[in-house]
């Protein structure tokens, strides 16, 4: 039972204002630049857009659309996916972005040059969003390169999730999402 595979990071996140539910995958594309996953839970089950999706291995993606009984997830394996991450042990955060290539890998982009990390280090969610709690597993540092302008690192990440074997997932939601989202939209309007 996948519910018994909750890791320490998830247990901590539940205690800090996040709720979760389980769902089964009923469709999963892997052969496109913009893959998607369909889940068997929807708005009638409490699922809404901008909820995080993961399994016992790591991050899967973010809910994009819902109907009464179904949800569409934009997985990490989608060119439009961007998840706020950091290398564990570093306070520097950056974005995880897929380049449309191998489904086992993704890339950290714009990681500051002063960040301290090395090959084999664990990549986790940053916690700097209302979608995922911090420290959920993403993958491991596989390769480190300079960005095109030499100002940042581009890091190849071997993902923990095997997207070809997904059958069930957890959907995580922040109880304070609506309040946080409304405040952030308000300040964005006022700063324009």
C-alpha distance (Angstrom), angle and dihedral (degrees) to the residues before:
residue distance angle dihedral
X1 . . .
X2 3.81 . .
X3 3.81 91.7 .
X4 3.81 90.0 69.2
X5 3.82 90.9 57.6
X6 3.79 95.7 73.3
X7 3.79 109.8 141.0
X8 3.81 127.7 -144.7
X9 3.82 92.7 -98.9
X10 3.79 91.1 56.9
X11 3.79 93.7 46.7
X12 3.82 89.7 51.6
X13 3.80 91.2 48.3
X14 3.80 92.9 52.4
X15 3.79 89.4 55.5
X16 3.80 91.2 53.6
X17 3.80 102.1 61.5
X18 3.80 103.1 -70.8
X19 3.80 126.3 120.2
X20 3.78 126.5 -163.7
X21 3.80 142.9 -166.7
X22 3.78 134.9 -175.4
X23 3.81 127.6 -114.9
X24 3.79 138.1 178.7
X25 3.79 124.3 -126.4
X26 3.79 113.6 -119.7
X27 3.82 97.6 173.7
X28 3.82 132.1 18.3
X29 3.80 125.6 177.7
X30 3.81 120.2 -159.4
X31 3.80 105.1 163.2
X32 3.80 101.7 71.7
X33 3.79 135.9 77.0
X34 3.82 85.9 -125.2
X35 3.79 104.8 41.9
X36 3.79 122.9 176.4
X37 3.80 138.0 -167.6
X38 3.82 126.3 -143.4
X39 3.82 118.7 -147.2
X40 3.81 129.3 -161.6
X41 3.82 93.5 -126.7
X42 3.80 127.9 78.8
X43 3.78 145.1 164.1
X44 3.83 92.5 -52.5
X45 3.82 86.5 62.0
X46 3.82 93.2 49.5
X47 3.81 97.4 -97.0
X48 3.80 116.5 143.0
X49 3.81 135.5 171.1
X50 3.82 115.5 -80.8
X51 3.81 94.7 37.2
X52 3.81 116.3 133.9
X53 3.82 122.6 -117.3
X54 3.80 125.9 -156.2
X55 3.80 142.6 144.5
X56 3.78 133.1 -142.8
X57 3.84 89.7 -77.6
X58 3.80 99.5 50.5
X59 3.79 149.8 -76.2
X60 3.83 118.5 -11.8
X61 3.83 104.9 174.5
X62 3.80 146.6 -84.5
X63 3.82 131.3 -65.9
X64 3.80 108.3 -109.6
X65 3.84 106.4 172.0
X66 3.79 134.9 15.1
X67 3.77 137.5 -167.5
X68 3.79 124.9 -176.9
X69 3.82 94.2 -79.5
X70 3.82 106.5 11.8
X71 3.79 140.3 55.3
X72 3.79 133.8 -160.9
X73 3.79 116.4 -143.1
X74 3.80 125.5 -159.1
X75 3.82 99.5 -143.6
X76 3.80 127.8 -154.0
X77 3.82 83.9 -99.3
X78 3.81 93.5 73.4
X79 3.80 125.9 94.1
X80 3.82 89.7 -133.0
X81 3.81 93.6 55.1
X82 3.79 117.2 107.3
X83 3.81 120.2 170.5
X84 3.81 124.2 -176.2
X85 3.83 107.5 -121.5
X86 3.77 143.1 159.9
X87 3.78 136.6 -163.5
X88 3.80 107.1 -102.2
X89 3.80 110.3 -102.5
X90 3.81 91.4 27.3
X91 3.77 125.0 93.7
X92 3.81 92.0 -154.4
X93 3.78 113.3 107.5
X94 3.79 129.8 -159.1
X95 3.80 140.9 159.5
X96 3.79 128.7 -82.9
X97 3.79 110.1 -140.4
X98 3.83 130.8 173.8
X99 3.81 119.1 -135.1
X100 3.82 96.6 -156.4
X101 3.80 94.5 -104.5
X102 3.78 131.1 101.4
X103 3.83 113.0 7.6
X104 3.81 90.8 -139.9
X105 3.82 94.0 63.2
X106 3.79 142.5 54.1
X107 3.81 134.8 171.2
X108 3.77 136.9 -112.9
X109 3.78 106.7 -143.6
X110 3.79 130.1 -163.7
X111 3.81 95.3 16.1
X112 3.83 105.1 167.2
X113 3.80 116.6 -108.9
X114 3.81 91.2 -126.1
X115 3.84 91.8 60.7
X116 3.81 112.2 115.7
X117 3.81 114.2 -137.4
X118 3.79 142.2 116.5
X119 3.79 143.0 -155.2
X120 3.81 111.6 -63.4
X121 3.83 95.2 29.4
X122 3.81 117.1 135.0
X123 3.81 121.4 -107.7
X124 3.83 116.0 -146.8
X125 3.80 137.8 173.7
X126 3.80 112.1 -81.4
X127 3.80 98.3 -137.5
X128 3.84 88.3 -132.3
X129 3.79 93.6 122.4
X130 3.77 137.1 59.6
X131 3.83 90.8 -121.0
X132 3.81 105.1 67.5
X133 3.77 130.7 24.7
X134 3.79 114.4 -125.1
X135 3.80 125.7 -88.7
X136 3.81 99.4 28.4
X137 3.83 108.4 146.8
X138 3.80 120.3 -101.5
X139 3.82 108.0 162.2
X140 3.81 145.6 -73.0
X141 3.80 132.5 -73.6
X142 3.81 106.9 -99.8
X143 3.81 103.9 168.3
X144 3.82 136.4 3.9
X145 3.82 123.8 -150.6
X146 3.80 137.3 166.3
X147 3.80 116.1 -103.3
X148 3.81 117.6 -113.1
X149 3.82 91.4 -95.8
X150 3.82 93.9 42.4
X151 3.82 91.7 -125.6
X152 3.82 97.2 106.4
X153 3.79 142.4 20.7
X154 3.78 124.7 -105.9
X155 3.80 108.9 -151.7
X156 3.80 126.2 -162.0
X157 3.82 108.6 -140.6
X158 3.80 125.1 -159.7
X159 3.81 103.1 -142.6
X160 3.80 120.3 -130.0
X161 3.82 92.7 -145.7
X162 3.80 117.8 80.9
X163 3.81 99.5 -148.3
X164 3.81 92.3 -166.6
X165 3.82 90.8 64.2
X166 3.81 101.8 43.7
X167 3.80 115.0 134.3
X168 3.81 106.3 149.1
X169 3.79 135.8 16.2
X170 3.79 144.1 -176.4
X171 3.80 120.1 -116.8
X172 3.79 113.7 -150.5
X173 3.79 126.8 -162.0
X174 3.77 133.2 -175.7
X175 3.82 111.2 -128.3
X176 3.82 88.7 -146.4
X177 3.83 95.3 47.5
X178 3.81 96.6 111.2
X179 3.80 93.7 48.5
X180 3.82 93.4 46.2
X181 3.81 92.6 44.9
X182 3.80 92.4 50.3
X183 3.82 92.8 49.7
X184 3.80 92.6 47.4
X185 3.82 91.5 49.9
X186 3.80 89.8 49.0
X187 3.79 94.2 52.8
X188 3.81 91.5 44.7
X189 3.83 90.0 55.8
X190 3.82 92.5 46.7
X191 3.80 93.1 50.2
X192 3.82 93.7 53.7
